[in-house]
Amino acid sequence: MASFVDQIKTAFPELEIHTINRMAGQFNDIVTVNDEIVFRFPKYAWIAEKSPATFRMLRALSDRVYLPIPVPTHMHCEFGSSILRYKFIPGRPLWREIVTSLDTRTLDRLATQLGTFLNSLHQVNPSIMPLHSETNLDSRQNVSEMYMNIEYKLFSYMSARGRTAIKHHFESFLDDSSNFHYTPVFRHGDPGPGNVLFDPESGSLSGIIDFDFAGFGDPAVDWSIALEPVLYGEEFVGRLARHFPVDEATLARAKFYRGTWILQEALRTFDAGEFEAFNREIASYQ
């Protein structure tokens, strides 16, 4: 904690610190000062390198989406690292155990809010975003590169059965050109329960956080997570699907992306040298 405090004091000497709390996230360390200001410290170089683009992206999105999002007011970069500063968004992650405890009226409200947020995000005009942000993150080339990385880095840790399943999953998707006949949208990339904040007092969503994987790409990426019963529970997903139906082609692509989650996480932990986490991720393919 002391190192984070020192960095904050160095970067923002005018700030008076009365209280400070730290939360270790998956990709960033989050430090809250005075229960009102958040500082984000990237854990990995690839997150730090993206910080300037993330800063511009979030500021451009701030008044164009339905729910509050982190809007950085300052960015401090030094010695290959970066700090983003933004206003604290209150709320608790919308974990499944919270969802399953709510009444039907509240579930309808949350489903409407999350669906409206995703639709508003998907309708963002590329012209307002930073230069080059319109690159399709889910293009055939990028999906192919993901597959090649999995084959090159992970196959030696898998059983023959695991390798065969992955080959079928990717090659059947890549061989069907219709899987890339969609209009790219600005998608969040990870609208799972940990990034959706719930205010128990109002019974409403209070914000959406963590845009590390956001960018232009396939809307099915967001629906693959938002419509995942394992994450949100069957009842909530059913309500969301009724309020915000998606076509069969989008659902089919969402199923493909859903099948890459563990593999993408295995790649990240492998590249980071986090082999305990890597072994957990790869276990189902061994």
Solvent accessible surface area in square Angstrom, and as a share of the most:
residue,aa,sasa,rsa
1,M,90,0.40
2,A,74,0.58
3,S,64,0.41
4,F,24,0.10
5,V,26,0.15
6,D,85,0.44
7,Q,70,0.31
8,I,0,0.00
9,K,110,0.46
10,T,98,0.57
11,A,18,0.14
12,F,13,0.05
13,P,108,0.68
14,E,121,0.54
15,L,30,0.15
16,E,122,0.55
17,I,46,0.24
18,H,138,0.62
19,T,65,0.38
20,I,45,0.23
21,N,80,0.41
22,R,113,0.41
23,M,117,0.52
24,A,69,0.53
25,G,23,0.22
26,Q,104,0.46
27,F,15,0.06
28,N,11,0.06
29,D,14,0.07
30,I,31,0.16
31,V,0,0.00
32,T,19,0.11
33,V,0,0.00
34,N,31,0.16
35,D,92,0.48
36,E,95,0.43
37,I,22,0.11
38,V,7,0.04
39,F,0,0.00
40,R,18,0.07
41,F,8,0.03
42,P,21,0.13
43,K,83,0.35
44,Y,48,0.18
45,A,70,0.54
46,W,87,0.31
47,I,1,0.01
48,A,11,0.09
49,E,132,0.59
50,K,74,0.32
51,S,0,0.00
52,P,45,0.28
53,A,46,0.36
54,T,7,0.04
55,F,38,0.16
56,R,121,0.44
57,M,19,0.08
58,L,8,0.04
59,R,115,0.42
60,A,20,0.16
61,L,0,0.00
62,S,44,0.29
63,D,115,0.60
64,R,114,0.42
65,V,21,0.12
66,Y,106,0.40
67,L,12,0.06
68,P,74,0.46
69,I,9,0.04
70,P,6,0.04
71,V,49,0.28
72,P,0,0.00
73,T,72,0.42
74,H,81,0.36
75,M,67,0.30
76,H,53,0.24
77,C,70,0.42
78,E,77,0.34
79,F,193,0.80
80,G,78,0.75
81,S,51,0.33
82,S,2,0.02
83,I,6,0.03
84,L,3,0.01
85,R,33,0.12
86,Y,26,0.10
87,K,156,0.66
88,F,73,0.31
89,I,24,0.12
90,P,82,0.52
91,G,37,0.36
92,R,125,0.46
93,P,43,0.27
94,L,0,0.00
95,W,121,0.43
96,R,101,0.37
97,E,119,0.53
98,I,30,0.15
99,V,3,0.02
100,T,90,0.53
101,S,86,0.56
102,L,39,0.19
103,D,90,0.47
104,T,78,0.45
105,R,188,0.69
106,T,14,0.08
107,L,5,0.02
108,D,50,0.26
109,R,87,0.32
110,L,0,0.00
111,A,0,0.00
112,T,57,0.33
113,Q,21,0.09
114,L,0,0.00
115,G,0,0.00
116,T,41,0.24
117,F,0,0.00
118,L,0,0.00
119,N,52,0.26
120,S,26,0.17
121,L,0,0.00
122,H,22,0.10
123,Q,143,0.63
124,V,11,0.06
125,N,86,0.44
126,P,70,0.44
127,S,94,0.61
128,I,47,0.24
129,M,17,0.07
130,P,20,0.12
131,L,148,0.74
132,H,125,0.56
133,S,33,0.21
134,E,93,0.42
135,T,82,0.48
136,N,36,0.18
137,L,74,0.37
138,D,11,0.06
139,S,30,0.19
140,R,100,0.37
141,Q,122,0.54
142,N,47,0.24
143,V,3,0.01
144,S,30,0.19
145,E,71,0.32
146,M,37,0.17
147,Y,20,0.08
148,M,110,0.49
149,N,63,0.32
150,I,0,0.00
151,E,72,0.33
152,Y,183,0.70
153,K,49,0.21
154,L,0,0.00
155,F,18,0.08
156,S,99,0.64
157,Y,94,0.36
158,M,12,0.05
159,S,39,0.25
160,A,66,0.52
161,R,210,0.77
162,G,7,0.06
163,R,79,0.29
164,T,89,0.52
165,A,54,0.42
166,I,3,0.01
167,K,84,0.36
168,H,132,0.59
169,H,51,0.23
170,F,0,0.00
171,E,76,0.34
172,S,59,0.38
173,F,13,0.05
174,L,21,0.11
175,D,120,0.62
176,D,65,0.34
177,S,57,0.37
178,S,61,0.39
179,N,21,0.11
180,F,36,0.15
181,H,138,0.62
182,Y,32,0.12
183,T,108,0.63
184,P,56,0.35
185,V,23,0.13
186,F,0,0.00
187,R,16,0.06
188,H,0,0.00
189,G,13,0.13
190,D,44,0.23
191,P,0,0.00
192,G,6,0.06
193,P,8,0.05
194,G,26,0.25
195,N,16,0.08
196,V,0,0.00
197,L,11,0.06
198,F,6,0.03
199,D,44,0.23
200,P,67,0.42
201,E,168,0.75
202,S,65,0.42
203,G,11,0.10
204,S,22,0.14
205,L,9,0.04
206,S,21,0.14
207,G,0,0.00
208,I,0,0.00
209,I,43,0.22
210,D,46,0.24
211,F,8,0.04
212,D,3,0.02
213,F,48,0.20
214,A,13,0.10
215,G,7,0.07
216,F,5,0.02
217,G,0,0.00
218,D,0,0.00
219,P,21,0.13
220,A,0,0.00
221,V,17,0.10
222,D,0,0.00
223,W,10,0.04
224,S,0,0.00
225,I,12,0.06
226,A,0,0.00
227,L,15,0.07
228,E,13,0.06
229,P,36,0.23
230,V,109,0.63
231,L,52,0.26
232,Y,0,0.00
233,G,4,0.04
234,E,123,0.55
235,E,95,0.42
236,F,1,0.00
237,V,17,0.09
238,G,24,0.23
239,R,30,0.11
240,L,0,0.00
241,A,39,0.31
242,R,164,0.60
243,H,85,0.38
244,F,32,0.13
245,P,104,0.65
246,V,34,0.20
247,D,89,0.46
248,E,138,0.62
249,A,61,0.47
250,T,12,0.07
251,L,64,0.32
252,A,61,0.48
253,R,12,0.04
254,A,1,0.00
255,K,141,0.60
256,F,9,0.04
257,Y,10,0.04
258,R,79,0.29
259,G,28,0.27
260,T,0,0.00
261,W,72,0.25
262,I,76,0.39
263,L,1,0.01
264,Q,55,0.24
265,E,26,0.12
266,A,0,0.00
267,L,20,0.10
268,R,66,0.24
269,T,6,0.04
270,F,50,0.21
271,D,91,0.47
272,A,44,0.34
273,G,38,0.36
274,E,66,0.29
275,F,109,0.45
276,E,136,0.61
277,A,20,0.15
278,F,2,0.01
279,N,84,0.43
280,R,156,0.57
281,E,45,0.20
282,I,0,0.00
283,A,57,0.44
284,S,84,0.54
285,Y,39,0.15
286,Q,115,0.51
